[in-house]
């Protein structure tokens, strides 16, 4: 099937699934060691690439059963210069692993894509620092910092990029500007605290409106990720234009705060059925939602519950 890039099926009104919490699933359920929470290191060996493929296939099977499209994220949330340096990757090796990650997903798309069930290849970008702490870059610094990874994705088969677990408005502006210059569609996903605000204290409305104002509304849409639905469901004013810019949700399984999750040595998987019901309510109130998936602590059970609550055809049991 044809490449998408500027004719992204995400813009055509259908709803897509994506995966759950990759790193938490690999670490806590699969027993995989991920230094610095970096899943891209698995690209370095045939065994690691097999583990990644096995991880993705479980979700692709759910999407196939649900009769829906899928957004396939690269395992590159940590594949930026600061984290790469900690892991012994220089600039050349970092570029190669971002390219190879897209190649891995292209293989899966060739195997799983069907007419009416498109698979979008998405270059995943994480924050420069910790997804639970505020960043300090201004917009120009952020644009320069993230440019190399974004330009790498733009030169591959990636259809788009998504910057997830962002906590800082300026970093989001920098990513969107770099994506615009590289001519690749982008999505911006903010992480919020238990009060529904990003860690700097700014509201989601302020964050979305500031990025749109600074970038000519370049992001395709915005997402909320890495927070439990109960942390932000009351912060959404459903009659406002800024809320209509939210096109995806990738929530955490646990209602614990980020500090509590950081300090926990066990995984809190929450209640998958309740998780799905909450997503059903989001879809009812926010029909513009295009991408539904999970973040920390979520796995195929949570995505299956989303299928049951939100998709036109119920998913088969995983």
C-alpha positions as CSV (number, residue, x, y, z in Angstrom):
1,X,0.0,0.0,0.0
2,X,1.1,3.6,-0.6
3,X,3.1,5.7,1.8
4,X,1.0,8.2,3.7
5,X,3.0,11.2,4.8
6,X,0.9,14.2,3.8
7,X,-2.2,12.1,3.0
8,X,-2.3,10.7,6.5
9,X,-5.4,8.5,7.2
10,X,-5.4,10.1,10.7
11,X,-6.9,13.2,9.1
12,X,-9.8,11.3,7.4
13,X,-12.0,10.7,10.5
14,X,-11.3,7.1,11.4
15,X,-10.2,6.1,14.9
16,X,-6.9,4.3,15.4
17,X,-5.5,2.1,18.1
18,X,-1.9,2.3,19.3
19,X,0.1,0.3,21.9
20,X,0.3,0.5,25.7
21,X,3.3,1.2,27.9
22,X,6.2,-0.3,26.0
23,X,8.9,0.1,28.6
24,X,6.8,-0.9,31.6
25,X,5.5,-4.0,29.8
26,X,9.0,-5.1,28.7
27,X,10.5,-4.5,32.2
28,X,7.8,-5.8,34.5
29,X,6.0,-8.4,32.4
30,X,8.8,-9.6,30.1
31,X,11.8,-9.3,32.5
32,X,13.8,-7.3,29.9
33,X,16.5,-5.0,31.2
34,X,16.2,-1.5,29.8
35,X,19.0,0.8,31.0
36,X,17.7,4.3,31.6
37,X,14.2,3.1,30.5
38,X,15.5,3.0,26.9
39,X,13.9,0.4,24.7
40,X,15.8,1.5,21.6
41,X,18.8,-0.5,22.9
42,X,17.0,-3.7,21.9
43,X,17.6,-2.8,18.3
44,X,21.2,-3.8,18.8
45,X,20.7,-7.6,18.7
46,X,18.5,-10.1,16.8
47,X,17.0,-11.2,20.2
48,X,16.2,-7.7,21.1
49,X,14.5,-7.0,17.8
50,X,12.5,-10.2,18.2
51,X,11.3,-9.1,21.6
52,X,10.2,-5.8,20.1
53,X,8.3,-7.5,17.2
54,X,6.6,-9.8,19.7
55,X,5.5,-6.8,21.7
56,X,4.0,-5.0,18.7
57,X,2.3,-8.1,17.2
58,X,0.1,-8.5,20.2
59,X,-1.4,-5.1,19.6
60,X,-1.5,-5.4,15.9
61,X,-3.6,-8.6,16.4
62,X,-6.0,-6.6,18.6
63,X,-6.3,-3.9,15.9
64,X,-6.9,-6.5,13.2
65,X,-9.6,-8.2,15.3
66,X,-11.2,-4.8,16.0
67,X,-11.2,-3.9,12.3
68,X,-9.3,-0.7,12.9
69,X,-6.1,1.1,11.9
70,X,-3.0,1.3,14.0
71,X,-0.4,3.8,14.8
72,X,2.9,2.0,15.1
73,X,5.5,3.8,17.3
74,X,9.2,3.4,17.0
75,X,10.9,2.3,20.3
76,X,12.9,5.6,20.3
77,X,11.4,7.6,23.1
78,X,14.9,7.8,24.7
79,X,16.9,8.0,21.4
80,X,18.1,11.6,21.7
81,X,21.6,12.9,22.4
82,X,21.6,13.2,26.2
83,X,20.2,9.7,26.8
84,X,22.3,8.2,24.0
85,X,25.5,9.6,25.6
86,X,24.6,7.8,28.8
87,X,24.2,4.6,26.8
88,X,27.4,4.9,24.8
89,X,25.8,5.9,21.4
90,X,27.5,8.7,19.4
91,X,25.7,10.8,16.8
92,X,26.2,8.4,14.0
93,X,25.0,5.4,16.0
94,X,22.0,7.3,17.2
95,X,21.0,8.3,13.7
96,X,21.4,4.6,12.6
97,X,19.2,3.3,15.4
98,X,16.4,5.8,14.6
99,X,16.6,4.7,11.0
100,X,16.6,1.0,11.8
101,X,13.7,1.4,14.2
102,X,11.5,2.7,11.3
103,X,12.8,-0.1,9.1
104,X,11.6,-2.7,11.7
105,X,8.1,-1.1,11.8
106,X,8.0,-1.1,8.0
107,X,8.5,-4.8,8.0
108,X,5.5,-5.2,10.4
109,X,3.4,-2.9,8.3
110,X,4.1,-5.0,5.2
111,X,2.9,-8.0,7.1
112,X,-0.2,-6.6,8.9
113,X,-1.7,-3.8,6.9
114,X,-4.9,-4.5,5.1
115,X,-7.3,-2.4,3.0
116,X,-9.4,-0.4,5.4
117,X,-7.0,-1.0,8.2
118,X,-4.0,1.3,7.6
119,X,-0.9,1.2,9.7
120,X,0.8,4.6,10.3
121,X,4.5,4.6,11.0
122,X,5.2,7.1,13.8
123,X,8.6,8.3,14.9
124,X,8.4,8.6,18.7
125,X,10.3,11.4,20.3
126,X,10.7,11.9,24.0
127,X,11.7,14.9,26.1
128,X,15.3,15.9,26.5
129,X,15.1,15.2,30.2
130,X,12.8,13.2,32.5
131,X,9.2,12.9,31.5
132,X,8.1,13.6,35.1
133,X,10.1,16.8,35.5
134,X,10.0,20.2,33.9
135,X,12.5,21.0,31.2
136,X,14.5,24.2,31.0
137,X,15.2,24.8,27.3
138,X,13.7,27.7,25.5
139,X,12.0,27.1,22.1
140,X,15.1,27.9,20.0
141,X,17.2,25.5,22.0
142,X,14.5,22.8,21.8
143,X,14.3,23.1,18.1
144,X,18.0,22.8,17.7
145,X,18.2,19.9,20.1
146,X,15.5,17.8,18.5
147,X,16.2,18.7,14.9
148,X,18.6,15.8,14.2
149,X,16.1,13.1,15.3
150,X,13.2,14.7,13.5
151,X,15.2,15.1,10.2
152,X,16.3,11.5,10.5
153,X,12.7,10.4,10.7
154,X,11.7,12.7,7.8
155,X,14.2,10.9,5.6
156,X,12.8,7.5,6.3
157,X,9.4,5.8,5.7
158,X,8.0,7.4,8.9
159,X,4.7,9.0,8.1
160,X,4.8,11.4,11.1
161,X,6.4,12.0,14.4
162,X,4.9,12.3,17.9
163,X,6.6,14.0,20.8
164,X,5.3,12.4,24.0
165,X,5.5,13.0,27.8
166,X,6.4,16.7,27.2
167,X,6.2,18.8,30.3
168,X,7.3,22.1,28.9
169,X,5.6,24.4,26.4
170,X,8.8,25.8,25.0
171,X,10.1,22.3,24.2
172,X,6.8,21.5,22.4
173,X,7.2,24.6,20.4
174,X,10.7,23.7,19.4
175,X,9.7,20.2,18.3
176,X,6.8,21.5,16.2
177,X,9.0,24.1,14.5
178,X,11.6,21.5,13.7
179,X,8.9,19.2,12.3
180,X,7.5,22.0,10.1
181,X,11.0,22.7,8.7
182,X,11.5,19.0,8.0
183,X,8.1,18.8,6.4
184,X,6.9,15.9,8.5
185,X,3.5,15.9,10.3
186,X,3.7,16.0,14.1
187,X,1.6,15.4,17.2
188,X,2.4,16.9,20.6
189,X,1.5,15.0,23.7
190,X,1.6,16.7,27.1
191,X,1.9,14.9,30.4
192,X,-0.2,16.3,33.3
193,X,-0.1,16.0,37.0
194,X,-2.9,14.9,39.3
195,X,-4.5,18.4,39.1
196,X,-4.7,18.2,35.2
197,X,-2.0,20.8,34.7
198,X,1.5,20.3,33.3
199,X,4.3,20.2,35.9
200,X,5.1,23.9,35.4
201,X,1.6,24.7,36.6
202,X,0.3,25.8,33.2
203,X,-3.1,24.5,32.1
204,X,-3.6,22.3,29.1
205,X,-5.5,25.1,27.5
206,X,-2.5,27.5,27.9
207,X,-0.1,24.8,26.6
208,X,-2.1,24.0,23.5
209,X,-3.0,27.6,22.6
210,X,0.7,28.7,23.1
211,X,2.1,26.0,20.8
212,X,-0.6,26.8,18.2
213,X,0.1,30.5,18.4
214,X,3.9,30.0,18.1
215,X,3.8,27.5,15.2
216,X,0.8,28.5,13.1
217,X,-1.1,25.5,14.5
218,X,1.3,23.1,12.9
219,X,0.7,20.0,15.0
220,X,-2.0,17.7,13.5
221,X,-3.5,17.5,17.0
222,X,-2.5,17.2,20.6
223,X,-2.6,14.2,23.0
224,X,-2.7,13.7,26.7
225,X,-0.4,10.9,27.9
226,X,1.3,9.4,31.0
227,X,-1.5,10.4,33.4
228,X,-4.5,8.5,34.7
229,X,-7.8,9.5,33.2
230,X,-9.0,10.7,36.7
231,X,-6.2,13.3,36.7
232,X,-7.4,15.2,33.7
233,X,-11.1,14.3,32.9
234,X,-12.4,17.2,35.0
235,X,-9.9,19.6,33.4
236,X,-11.5,19.4,29.9
237,X,-13.9,22.1,29.0
238,X,-15.7,20.2,26.3
239,X,-17.3,23.3,24.7
240,X,-14.0,25.0,24.0
241,X,-12.0,25.2,20.8
242,X,-8.8,24.1,22.5
243,X,-10.3,20.8,23.6
244,X,-11.2,20.1,20.0
245,X,-7.5,20.2,19.3
246,X,-7.0,17.1,21.5
247,X,-7.0,14.1,19.1
248,X,-5.5,11.3,21.2
249,X,-5.3,9.9,24.7
250,X,-2.6,7.6,26.0
251,X,-3.3,7.3,29.7
252,X,-1.5,5.5,32.6
253,X,-3.1,2.5,34.2
254,X,-2.4,3.7,37.7
255,X,-4.0,6.6,39.5
256,X,-0.8,7.2,41.5
257,X,1.0,10.4,41.1
258,X,4.2,10.6,39.1
259,X,6.3,10.8,42.2
260,X,4.6,7.8,43.7
261,X,5.2,5.8,40.4
262,X,8.8,6.9,40.4
263,X,9.3,5.5,43.9
264,X,7.4,2.3,43.3
265,X,9.3,-0.9,42.8
266,X,6.2,-2.8,41.5
267,X,3.8,-2.2,38.7
268,X,0.3,-0.9,39.4
269,X,-1.8,-2.1,36.4
270,X,-5.0,-0.5,37.7
271,X,-8.3,-1.8,36.5
272,X,-8.4,-2.5,32.7
273,X,-12.2,-2.6,32.6
274,X,-12.6,0.7,34.3
275,X,-9.8,2.1,32.1
276,X,-11.9,1.1,29.0
277,X,-15.1,2.6,30.4
278,X,-13.3,5.9,31.0
279,X,-12.1,5.9,27.4
280,X,-15.7,5.2,26.3
281,X,-16.8,8.3,28.1
282,X,-14.0,10.3,26.5
283,X,-15.0,9.2,23.0
284,X,-18.6,10.0,23.7
285,X,-17.7,13.5,24.8
286,X,-14.8,14.0,22.4
287,X,-15.8,12.6,19.0
288,X,-12.7,14.2,17.4
289,X,-10.4,11.6,19.2
290,X,-8.4,9.8,16.6
291,X,-5.7,7.8,18.5
292,X,-6.4,5.7,21.6
293,X,-3.8,3.8,23.5
294,X,-2.0,3.5,26.8
295,X,1.1,4.6,28.6
296,X,2.8,3.5,31.8
297,X,1.4,0.3,33.3
298,X,-0.9,-0.5,30.4
299,X,-0.7,-3.6,28.3
300,X,-2.8,-5.6,25.9
301,X,-5.6,-6.0,28.5
302,X,-6.1,-2.2,28.7
303,X,-6.0,-1.8,24.9
304,X,-8.5,-4.7,24.6
305,X,-10.8,-2.9,27.0
306,X,-10.5,0.2,24.8
307,X,-11.5,-1.9,21.8
308,X,-14.6,-3.1,23.6
309,X,-15.7,0.3,24.7
310,X,-14.7,2.5,21.7
311,X,-14.3,0.6,18.5
312,X,-17.1,-0.3,16.0
313,X,-16.3,-4.0,16.2
314,X,-15.4,-5.7,19.5
315,X,-11.9,-7.1,19.8
316,X,-11.4,-10.8,20.1
317,X,-9.9,-12.0,23.3
318,X,-6.1,-11.7,23.4
